[in-house]
Amino acid sequence: MRTLGIDIGGSGIKGAIVETHSGKLIAERYRLPTPQPSKPKAVARTVAEIVAHFEWRGPIGCTFPAIVHHGVILSAANVHKAWIGADCRRVLREAIKQPVTVTNDADAAGVAEMKFGAGKGKHGLVIMITLGTGIGGAIFYNGVLVPNAELGHLQIRGVDAEARAAARVRTEENLSWKRYARRLNEYLSYVEFLFTPDLFIIGGGISADHRKFLPLLSLRTKVVPARLRNDAGIIGAGMMALGPRRRT
């Protein structure tokens, strides 16, 4: 089945038509900058532009970079604070005039990776870490999602981990891959200590450069790059649009 997946991020909002049976994008991604300030109505208008670009009528799934509880946003680390307490489903529905599902961005990416990517067929405890504007985390036990892990907000050296090890920080601080890998290793070592996972999957746009930093990590847990790369969020959003019964 075809759906429209939209991945809302702190710096960009991108979407594409997804073939949910294969996990493939069947149209070129369309990306717009996240409006600044990223208040609800402004973000909703940008989402509506993406829907209009594809002239789409049908199931729509969106990711959101925050805690999402039954469609309500409960945190706002990388978007405007006006989102806290907002019913994201309602805000988006009013803009696009169609029903929409909303899922935490890392959770959606993880769902896609577990179905079609590096997590396919993997059992035990799998943790996907997405590295971008912030750090997202998705936890799966025997393939079942534990939602809204928000592992990027674990404290490392007195600050949120994403303030030290997000992909954005590597660019802003002009860190070498070696220095960045040390920071990432410190963070992942802490996650490893807390959860004892069987597998780490590293996603986000930076996963395309995985050969530059993954070999520099020193962890007990196996670490692999996301196979779906930066498309995982779009694919996962499209899958979530079908509801739990139809996406399995």
C-alpha positions, -999 to +999 in steps of 0.1 A: +000+000+000+011+035-007+012+062+020+027+097+024+055+098+050+067+132+064+097+136+086+096+168+107+130+178+120+146+207+138+162+220+106+142+205+077+109+188+069+109+162+042+084+138+027+079+112+001+054+086-011+062+052+005+054+017-007+048+001+027+051-035+015+087-030+003+098+000+024+108+019-007+103+055-016+084+057-049+089+094-055+118+117-050+120+132-015+107+168-012+124+189+015+116+223+029+134+242+057+117+240+091+103+275+097+120+296+123+105+301+148+091+266+145+057+273+161+028+249+155+009+269+128+041+276+108+052+240+109+017+228+099+017+252+069+050+237+058+036+202+061+006+212+041+030+225+014+046+190+012+012+173+010+002+197-018+035+191-036+025+154-040-011+162-046-018+135-020-051+121-008-048+091+015-030+079+046-004+103+060+021+097+087+043+123+103+073+121+127+080+147+153+112+154+172+097+152+207+078+130+231+045+122+214+018+108+237-015+099+218-007+128+194+001+154+221+036+169+223+052+167+257+087+181+251+104+206+227+142+203+227+146+212+190+114+229+182+096+259+196+083+256+232+048+265+220+045+229+209+045+216+245+009+205+253-002+209+217-023+182+200-001+177+170-026+156+152-052+183+154-029+211+144-017+192+113-052+179+104-066+215+104-038+225+080-039+196+056-076+188+059-069+151+062-064+126+090-028+121+101-008+100+125+021+114+145+050+094+159+082+103+177+109+106+150+134+081+163+106+056+170+094+059+134+129+055+120+134+025+142+102+008+131+114+011+095+149-003+103+134-032+122+111-041+093+133-034+063+168-024+075+196-034+099+172-046+125+153-071+103+152-105+120+170-093+151+158-104+185+167-094+220+173-058+229+180-035+199+185+002+203+185+026+174+202+059+179+196+087+154+222+115+151+210+148+137+200+181+151+196+162+183+199+126+194+169+103+192+166+068+206+142+039+199+142+007+219+129-026+207+127-059+226+121-089+204+109-065+177+084-047+199+088-009+203+091+007+237+080+043+227+094+077+235+128+066+249+143+101+245+178+088+251+194+120+238+185+137+271+206+114+293+231+135+312+268+133+301+292+156+320+263+176+333+245+183+300+221+165+277+240+140+256+228+156+224+246+189+234+279+169+231+273+142+206+246+151+181+257+153+145+249+191+146+275+195+173+303+179+152+296+204+125+292+235+147+323+227+167+343+216+137+352+183+154+375+158+137+359+124+132+383+111+158+372+136+184+336+132+176+339+094+179+353+098+214+323+118+224+299+094+208+317+064+224+313+080+258+276+084+253+270+050+238+290+034+266+266+050+291+236+037+272+253+003+270+258+003+308+221+012+314+205-012+290+229-040+280+216-041+244+224-068+219+227-043+190+231-006+183+218+008+150+232+042+142+209+063+120+204+099+108+221+116+079+255+111+095+251+073+090+262+078+054+296+086+068+297+056+091+330+044+079+346+075+092+336+071+128+320+037+136+354+018+134+368+042+160+342+031+186+351+007+214+321-010+228+310-044+239+278-042+219+278-046+181+273-013+163+260-011+127+248+017+105+212+021+095+206+006+061+178+030+052+200+060+061+182+093+063+151+079+046+142+057+077+120+085+093+100+090+061+095+052+056+086+047+093+061+076+092+045+060+062+043+027+079+028+042+111+001+058+090-014+023+085-020+016+122-004-013+141-024-042+125-018-033+089+020-024+091+031-058+105 
